[in-house]
Amino acid sequence: MKLIKTTLAALALGATTITFADNDHPILTPMEPQAMGRAYTEFLLAQPDFAKNSGFDAKTMQLIHLAAAAGMKCEYCIVAHTAMAKGAGATDEQVKTAIMAAGMVAINSTILYGNQYDLNKLKKMFGQ
């Protein structure tokens, strides 16, 4: 299992941090339905430029991706973005912190949503 996760992380790392071979994503392009007309693949191909132009360094961008992955509970994404964050210089503590931040947002959201807290009241508190 560890070999599978390591292989998946390595494939994802290669696919998102270097130029795509043959203008395809090695994992996701084969899963794209023909009806999409390569629109999904084009979106995938644009992701490295988005990351480069985002204003975030590679480590921070990968920690953001990791926090989102943890919040969505995407095992595939967690494996890949943990490896990419560490490859970009993130420490184990930074990885844990990004995951904890996602968890804190999730629990607070659950409390607010479940109690049907007035969204307009919250917006006023934050000057919106």
N, C-alpha and C positions, 0 to 999 in steps of 0.2 A: 504493500500500500504506500509506504514511504517513497519507493521508487516511482510509482505512478504520479504521486503528488509532485515530486521533484522534477520529473519529466514534463508534467503539465506546466509547472512554474517556468521551467527553462524555455518551453515553446512559447509561452505567453510573453516572457521577457524578450525573447528574440523578435517576436512579432510586433512589439509596441515600442521598442527602443531603437530599432534599426530600420533601414529601408525594407519594405515588403518585397519579397522575391516574386517576380512575375505579376506584380500589381494585384496580388491576392493575399488575404490573411490566411495563414496555413491551417488554422483551426476553424474559423467561423465562415469564411467564404464558401466552403463546400456545403454548409448548412443553409445558405441563402436560397430561398425559392427563386426560380427563374422569373416569376411574375414581378419580382422586385427590380429587375433590369439592372442589377449591380448597384442599386442605390445604397444598400446596406454596406457593401464592400467599399464604395466611395466614402461613406461616412467613416468606416474603419480606417481607411487610408489617410483621412484628414486628422485623426486623433493625435499623431505625433506632433504635427504642426500646431494644433490647438495647445498641447501641453507646453511646447517650446515658447509660444507667444502668450501664455497665460499670466506671466508675471511671477509665477511660483517656480522655485527651483525643483529639480526632479524628485528629491526626497520628500519635500512638502506635498507635491502633487500626488505622489504615491501614497502618502499617509492619508490624504483626503480620499483617494480611491479606496483605501483599506477601510476607513471609517464608514464609507458608503456601503462597501461590501458586507461589513459586519452588520450594519443596520438592516440590510436586505436579506441577511443570512444566506449569502451565496458562497457555498464552499469552494467552488471553482475560483471565484474572484479573490477570496481570502487567501488561498494558496498562492495565486499569482501575484497579488499586490503586496503580500508580506515579503515574498522573495524580491520583488522589484524595489520595495522600500529599503530593504536591507542592502540590496545591491547598490542603491543610491546613497548609502551611508547611514540609514536609520539604525538606531540602537534597539535592543530588545525593550528597553524602557519606553522609547518613543512609540514603538509598535503597540505596547500595552496601553499607553496613554491614548493613542488614536482610537483604539477599540473601546476603551472606557468612556471616552467622549461620546462615541456613537451610542453606547448604552445609556448614558445620562440623558441624552436628547430623547431617546426612545421612551425611557420611563417617565420623563416629565411630560412628553407628548401624550402618553397613555393616560396619565393622571388628568391633564387638562381636557382631553377629548372625552374621556369616560365620564367626567363630571360636567361636561357641556359648558365649560367656562366661556364666558362671553368674549368672543373674538374681538369685537370693537373695543371693549374695555381694555383688553391686552394691548391692542394697537395704540390706544391713548397713552398707556403707561410708557410706551416706547416712542412717543412723539409722532405717530403716524396718523 
